[in-house]
Amino acid sequence: MAGVRLSLIVSIAATVILMRPHVRADEGVRIGIIGLDSSHAVAFTELINDATRRDHVPGGRVVAAYKSGSPGLANSDTRIERFTADVTGKLQIPLVDSIDTLLTRVDAVLLLSVDARQHLAQVKPVLAAHKRVFIDKPITASYRDAKAIADLARSSGTPFFSSSSLRYAPHIQRLRERAGAGGVLGAFTWGPAPTESYLPDLFWYGIHSIESLYALMGPGCESLTRFSTTNTDIVSCRWRDGRIGTMRGTRDGDHAYGATVFGKDAAATETTAQTDYNGLVTEIMKFFTTGTPPISPDETLELIAFMEAADVSKARGGAPVLLTEITGAR
């Protein structure tokens, strides 16, 4: 009798799995995309869905996408049709007509809309549905919106994760190891920092070098000073424990990323001209599986406050700015 009951339970479970829309029983986490106006929609899907790739990231499958877009925004208008064609054609991912429909078909969400001003509104139904969500960089276009997302996630009991791919780039991971057991005393990161008019200056590309700085230094920035010219930004920041970190963003000349780490045991420098999403997507899949984000909401909020404080410092001619001026913390 027990054997009959067990067989019945197994049969029912298999039927439920097979009835799930657009998914096979062996696909793991069902993933949906919001926003097809970013190249990440194509790159991330290829890494997750193509098991023949050497850098394939297992654990789930992208099964549906909501096109989204920001009419009138050049970064969206000039790319969304091309990326949508790749996702629906080459990668054969079905489109849905709304975020609500998407949420009925998936276990987790990649929120990739290129317009960060949309992220708060788009993530609200995702968190309300208790779906784990990765929010592409920048998480929002303001500290206020980022704090609102963190508050919604906390109140709904639903975790989120946001990061630039540079945090998990191989050269940054190697530098963490090369600093040695004595830890990181300071760091200097650099990379391209073109700006967009609809975002604070460093939110668009400067964020990559700032994420790299936080990957090496950890959270704890207390105050910063920004020096800005037409082609260059330099932000020097003091951590609460007395360490100094610096990022340099350029809009002219070489566009490679790089970093120098100053450790108790050694100082080391590495550069890269390549874009590597494998490290980030690996962390996303771990997060979707475990529900534990690799970066705390507090660190994500601090990074956003860092970038807003840098704008304030620029407006004040390079005067030092406390991050608490942005966060309102005492």
C-alpha positions as CSV (number, residue, x, y, z in Angstrom):
1,M,0.0,0.0,0.0
2,A,2.9,2.4,0.9
3,G,4.5,1.5,-2.4
4,V,1.3,2.4,-4.3
5,R,1.0,5.8,-2.4
6,L,4.6,6.6,-3.2
7,S,4.1,5.8,-6.9
8,L,1.0,8.0,-7.0
9,I,2.9,10.9,-5.4
10,V,5.8,10.6,-7.9
11,S,3.3,10.4,-10.8
12,I,1.5,13.6,-9.6
13,A,4.8,15.5,-9.1
14,A,5.9,14.5,-12.6
15,T,2.6,15.6,-14.0
16,V,2.8,19.0,-12.3
17,I,6.4,19.6,-13.6
18,L,5.4,18.7,-17.1
19,M,2.3,21.0,-16.9
20,R,4.5,24.0,-16.1
21,P,4.5,26.2,-19.3
22,H,7.5,26.5,-21.5
23,V,9.7,24.2,-19.3
24,R,11.1,20.7,-19.3
25,A,11.4,18.7,-16.2
26,D,15.2,18.9,-16.3
27,E,15.5,22.7,-16.8
28,G,15.9,23.8,-13.1
29,V,15.1,27.4,-12.3
30,R,12.7,28.9,-14.9
31,I,14.0,32.4,-15.7
32,G,12.1,35.3,-17.3
33,I,13.6,38.5,-18.7
34,I,12.2,42.0,-18.4
35,G,13.7,44.4,-21.0
36,L,15.1,43.4,-24.4
37,D,16.9,46.7,-25.1
38,S,20.2,45.6,-23.4
39,S,22.8,43.4,-25.0
40,H,22.8,41.5,-21.7
41,A,19.4,39.9,-22.7
42,V,21.3,38.1,-25.4
43,A,24.6,37.4,-23.7
44,F,23.1,36.1,-20.4
45,T,20.6,33.9,-22.2
46,E,23.3,32.3,-24.3
47,L,25.4,31.5,-21.2
48,I,22.4,30.0,-19.4
49,N,20.6,28.2,-22.2
50,D,23.5,26.9,-24.4
51,A,24.9,23.8,-22.8
52,T,27.4,23.4,-25.6
53,R,29.4,26.5,-24.6
54,R,32.6,26.1,-22.6
55,D,31.5,28.9,-20.3
56,H,27.9,27.6,-20.0
57,V,26.3,28.3,-16.6
58,P,24.0,25.5,-15.5
59,G,21.1,25.5,-13.1
60,G,18.2,27.0,-15.0
61,R,16.8,28.2,-18.3
62,V,15.5,31.4,-19.7
63,V,11.9,30.5,-20.8
64,A,10.1,33.8,-21.5
65,A,10.7,37.5,-22.0
66,Y,8.8,40.8,-21.8
67,K,10.1,43.2,-24.4
68,S,9.6,46.5,-22.5
69,G,11.6,49.5,-23.9
70,S,11.7,53.2,-23.4
71,P,10.3,55.1,-26.5
72,G,12.2,58.2,-27.2
73,L,15.4,57.0,-25.4
74,A,18.1,56.4,-28.0
75,N,19.8,53.6,-26.0
76,S,16.5,51.8,-26.2
77,D,15.1,52.8,-29.6
78,T,18.3,51.9,-31.5
79,R,18.8,48.5,-30.1
80,I,15.6,46.9,-28.9
81,E,14.4,45.4,-32.2
82,R,17.9,43.9,-32.9
83,F,18.1,42.3,-29.5
84,T,14.5,41.2,-29.6
85,A,15.1,39.5,-32.9
86,D,18.1,37.6,-31.4
87,V,16.3,36.5,-28.3
88,T,13.1,35.4,-30.1
89,G,14.8,34.1,-33.3
90,K,18.2,32.7,-32.7
91,L,17.6,31.8,-29.0
92,Q,13.9,30.9,-29.5
93,I,12.6,32.6,-26.3
94,P,8.8,33.3,-26.5
95,L,7.6,36.8,-25.8
96,V,4.8,37.6,-23.3
97,D,2.5,40.7,-23.3
98,S,3.0,41.8,-19.7
99,I,5.1,41.5,-16.6
100,D,2.2,39.9,-14.9
101,T,2.0,37.2,-17.5
102,L,5.7,36.6,-17.3
103,L,5.5,36.1,-13.5
104,T,3.0,33.2,-14.0
105,R,5.6,31.3,-16.1
106,V,8.9,31.8,-14.1
107,D,10.6,31.2,-10.8
108,A,13.1,34.1,-11.1
109,V,13.6,37.3,-13.1
110,L,16.4,39.1,-14.9
111,L,15.4,42.7,-14.9
112,L,17.6,44.1,-17.7
113,S,15.8,47.2,-19.0
114,V,18.4,49.7,-20.1
115,D,16.5,52.6,-18.6
116,A,17.2,52.4,-14.9
117,R,14.5,54.9,-14.3
118,Q,12.0,52.1,-15.0
119,H,13.4,49.6,-12.6
120,L,11.5,50.6,-9.5
121,A,8.1,50.4,-11.2
122,Q,9.0,47.1,-13.0
123,V,10.4,45.3,-10.0
124,K,7.3,46.1,-7.8
125,P,5.1,43.3,-9.2
126,V,8.1,40.9,-9.2
127,L,8.7,41.4,-5.5
128,A,5.0,41.3,-4.8
129,A,4.9,37.9,-6.5
130,H,7.9,36.8,-4.4
131,K,10.1,36.1,-7.3
132,R,13.9,36.3,-6.8
133,V,15.2,39.1,-9.1
134,F,18.6,40.2,-10.5
135,I,18.4,43.9,-11.4
136,D,21.0,45.0,-13.9
137,K,23.3,47.9,-13.3
138,P,22.6,50.6,-12.3
139,I,19.9,49.3,-10.0
140,T,18.1,52.6,-10.3
141,A,18.7,56.2,-11.4
142,S,18.7,57.5,-7.8
143,Y,19.4,56.6,-4.2
144,R,15.8,57.3,-3.3
145,D,14.5,54.6,-5.8
146,A,17.2,52.1,-4.8
147,K,16.2,52.6,-1.1
148,A,12.6,52.0,-2.1
149,I,13.5,48.7,-3.8
150,A,15.4,47.6,-0.7
151,D,12.5,48.5,1.5
152,L,10.0,46.6,-0.7
153,A,12.2,43.6,-0.8
154,R,12.5,43.6,2.9
155,S,8.8,43.9,3.5
156,S,7.9,41.2,1.0
157,G,10.7,38.9,2.2
158,T,12.0,38.6,-1.3
159,P,15.7,38.9,-2.0
160,F,17.2,40.9,-4.8
161,F,20.7,41.2,-6.3
162,S,22.3,43.9,-8.4
163,S,25.9,44.2,-9.7
164,S,28.1,45.2,-12.6
165,S,29.9,42.3,-14.3
166,L,33.2,44.0,-13.5
167,R,32.9,43.0,-9.8
168,Y,33.3,39.4,-10.9
169,A,35.8,39.9,-13.7
170,P,38.8,37.5,-13.6
171,H,41.4,40.3,-13.1
172,I,39.5,41.6,-10.0
173,Q,39.3,38.2,-8.5
174,R,43.0,37.6,-9.1
175,L,43.9,40.9,-7.5
176,R,41.9,39.9,-4.3
177,E,44.0,36.8,-4.1
178,R,47.3,38.6,-4.8
179,A,46.7,41.1,-2.0
180,G,47.5,38.2,0.3
181,A,46.3,37.1,3.7
182,G,47.1,40.4,5.2
183,G,44.1,42.0,3.4
184,V,43.7,45.1,1.2
185,L,45.1,48.4,2.5
186,G,43.9,50.4,-0.4
187,A,43.0,50.2,-4.1
188,F,43.0,52.2,-7.3
189,T,40.6,51.3,-10.2
190,W,40.0,52.7,-13.6
191,G,38.0,52.4,-16.8
192,P,35.8,54.2,-19.3
193,A,33.2,56.6,-17.9
194,P,31.0,58.0,-20.7
195,T,27.9,59.7,-19.4
196,E,24.2,59.8,-20.3
197,S,22.0,62.9,-19.8
198,Y,19.2,60.9,-18.1
199,L,21.5,59.5,-15.4
200,P,23.8,61.0,-12.8
201,D,27.3,61.0,-14.3
202,L,28.9,57.9,-12.9
203,F,25.7,55.7,-13.1
204,W,26.1,54.7,-16.7
205,Y,29.7,53.4,-17.1
206,G,31.7,54.8,-14.1
207,I,29.8,52.3,-12.0
208,H,32.0,49.5,-13.5
209,S,35.2,50.9,-11.9
210,I,33.3,51.7,-8.7
211,E,32.0,48.1,-8.4
212,S,35.6,47.0,-8.9
213,L,36.7,49.3,-6.1
214,Y,34.1,47.8,-3.8
215,A,35.0,44.3,-4.8
216,L,38.5,45.0,-3.6
217,M,37.9,47.3,-0.6
218,G,34.5,46.0,0.7
219,P,31.8,48.4,2.0
220,G,32.5,51.2,4.5
221,C,33.2,54.4,2.5
222,E,32.7,57.4,4.7
223,S,33.4,60.5,2.5
224,L,34.7,61.3,-0.9
225,T,36.0,64.0,-3.2
226,R,35.6,64.2,-6.9
227,F,37.7,66.0,-9.4
228,S,36.1,66.3,-12.9
229,T,37.2,67.6,-16.3
230,T,35.7,67.2,-19.7
231,N,37.6,63.9,-20.3
232,T,38.3,62.6,-16.8
233,D,36.8,61.9,-13.4
234,I,38.8,61.1,-10.3
235,V,37.0,60.1,-7.1
236,S,39.1,59.6,-3.9
237,C,37.3,58.2,-0.9
238,R,38.1,57.6,2.7
239,W,36.8,54.4,4.4
240,R,35.7,54.4,8.0
241,D,38.8,52.3,9.0
242,G,41.1,54.9,7.5
243,R,41.9,53.2,4.2
244,I,41.8,55.2,0.9
245,G,40.3,54.0,-2.4
246,T,40.4,55.9,-5.7
247,M,38.6,55.4,-9.0
248,R,39.5,57.1,-12.3
249,G,37.0,57.3,-15.2
250,T,38.0,58.4,-18.7
251,R,36.1,59.6,-21.7
252,D,39.1,59.8,-24.0
253,G,42.1,57.6,-24.8
254,D,42.4,53.9,-23.8
255,H,39.2,52.2,-22.7
256,A,40.6,49.3,-20.9
257,Y,39.6,48.4,-17.3
258,G,42.3,48.0,-14.6
259,A,43.1,48.1,-11.0
260,T,45.9,48.2,-8.5
261,V,45.6,46.7,-5.1
262,F,47.8,47.6,-2.2
263,G,48.0,44.7,0.3
264,K,50.0,44.0,3.4
265,D,51.7,41.2,1.6
266,A,52.0,42.7,-1.9
267,A,50.9,45.3,-4.3
268,A,49.7,44.2,-7.8
269,T,48.2,45.7,-10.9
270,E,46.1,44.0,-13.7
271,T,44.2,45.3,-16.7
272,T,41.7,43.8,-19.2
273,A,40.1,44.9,-22.4
274,Q,37.6,42.0,-22.5
275,T,34.0,41.8,-21.3
276,D,33.4,38.6,-19.4
277,Y,29.9,37.8,-18.1
278,N,30.5,34.3,-16.9
279,G,31.4,35.3,-13.3
280,L,28.4,37.5,-12.9
281,V,25.9,35.0,-14.4
282,T,27.4,32.3,-12.2
283,E,26.6,34.4,-9.2
284,I,23.1,35.1,-10.5
285,M,22.4,31.4,-10.8
286,K,23.7,30.7,-7.3
287,F,21.4,33.4,-6.1
288,F,18.4,32.1,-8.0
289,T,19.1,28.7,-6.5
290,T,19.9,29.6,-2.9
291,G,18.0,32.8,-2.4
292,T,21.1,34.3,-0.8
293,P,22.5,37.4,-2.6
294,P,26.3,37.6,-2.8
295,I,26.1,41.4,-2.2
296,S,24.0,42.7,0.7
297,P,21.3,45.4,0.0
298,D,23.3,47.7,2.4
299,E,26.4,47.5,0.2
300,T,24.3,48.1,-3.0
301,L,22.7,51.2,-1.4
302,E,26.1,52.5,-0.3
303,L,27.5,52.2,-3.8
304,I,24.6,54.2,-5.2
305,A,25.1,56.8,-2.4
306,F,28.7,56.9,-3.4
307,M,27.8,57.9,-7.0
308,E,25.3,60.5,-5.9
309,A,27.8,62.0,-3.4
310,A,30.3,62.2,-6.3
311,D,27.9,64.4,-8.2
312,V,27.4,66.6,-5.2
313,S,31.2,67.0,-4.8
314,K,31.5,67.9,-8.5
315,A,28.8,70.6,-8.1
316,R,30.7,72.0,-5.1
317,G,34.0,72.2,-7.0
318,G,35.5,69.1,-5.5
319,A,34.6,69.7,-1.9
320,P,34.5,66.6,0.4
321,V,31.0,65.0,0.8
322,L,29.9,62.6,3.5
323,L,27.8,59.7,2.2
324,T,25.4,60.3,5.1
325,E,24.4,63.5,3.3
326,I,22.8,61.2,0.7
327,T,21.6,58.4,2.9
328,G,20.3,60.6,5.7
329,A,21.9,58.2,8.2
330,R,23.3,59.6,11.5
